[in-house]
Amino acid sequence: MVAAHKPTPRGHTAAVRLTDFWSRMRQQFGEAYVDAFSRSYVFSDLGGRTVHEALAAGIDTRQVWQAVCASFDVPPKLR
């Protein structure tokens, strides 16, 4: 018997909840800048995608967050 694939619950991609991801992004970049940043900064680690493009393409939030951390000086408490 083959196990059925369970869909990822809304608001989740793997182990990192989207709400937690965006909370960390706001803490790192600020409420006023986070949206513009996540729509304009292109990450080579994400295949030349922005944060929004990567999430829309189904890339795991943990992978997106790791790309952000690798490119910017994210404090250890947010990693």
C-alpha positions in Angstrom: 0.0 0.0 0.0 1.3 3.4 -0.9 1.0 6.2 1.6 -1.1 9.1 0.5 0.6 12.4 0.2 -0.8 14.8 2.7 -1.2 18.4 1.5 0.7 21.0 3.4 -1.7 22.9 5.7 -2.4 26.5 4.6 0.1 28.8 6.2 2.8 26.2 6.3 5.6 25.1 4.1 7.4 22.2 5.7 8.5 23.0 9.3 8.5 26.8 9.2 5.1 28.5 9.4 4.6 31.4 7.0 3.5 33.6 10.0 6.7 32.9 11.8 8.7 33.5 8.5 7.1 36.9 8.0 7.5 37.8 11.7 11.2 37.2 11.4 11.4 39.1 8.1 9.7 42.1 9.8 12.0 41.9 12.7 15.0 41.9 10.4 14.0 44.4 7.8 11.3 46.5 9.5 7.6 46.8 8.9 8.0 49.6 6.4 10.6 47.9 4.2 9.9 44.2 4.3 7.3 44.1 1.5 9.5 46.2 -0.9 12.5 44.1 0.0 10.8 40.8 -0.4 9.5 41.8 -3.8 12.7 43.3 -5.2 15.8 41.6 -3.9 16.8 38.7 -6.0 18.6 35.7 -4.4 20.9 33.5 -6.4 20.4 30.8 -3.8 16.7 30.8 -4.7 17.3 30.4 -8.5 17.2 34.1 -9.2 13.9 34.6 -7.4 12.7 37.2 -4.9 11.2 36.0 -1.6 7.7 36.4 -2.9 8.5 34.5 -6.1 10.2 31.7 -4.2 7.3 31.3 -1.9 4.8 31.4 -4.8 6.9 28.7 -6.5 6.5 26.5 -3.5 10.0 26.7 -2.2 10.2 25.7 1.4 10.1 28.7 3.8 13.1 27.3 5.7 15.1 27.3 2.5 14.0 30.9 1.7 14.9 32.0 5.3 18.3 30.3 5.0 18.9 32.3 1.8 18.0 35.5 3.6 20.3 34.6 6.5 23.2 33.8 4.2 22.9 37.1 2.3 22.3 39.4 5.3 23.6 39.8 8.8 20.6 38.2 10.6 21.1 38.0 14.3 21.5 34.5 15.8 18.2 34.9 17.8 16.2 35.1 14.5 18.0 32.3 12.7 
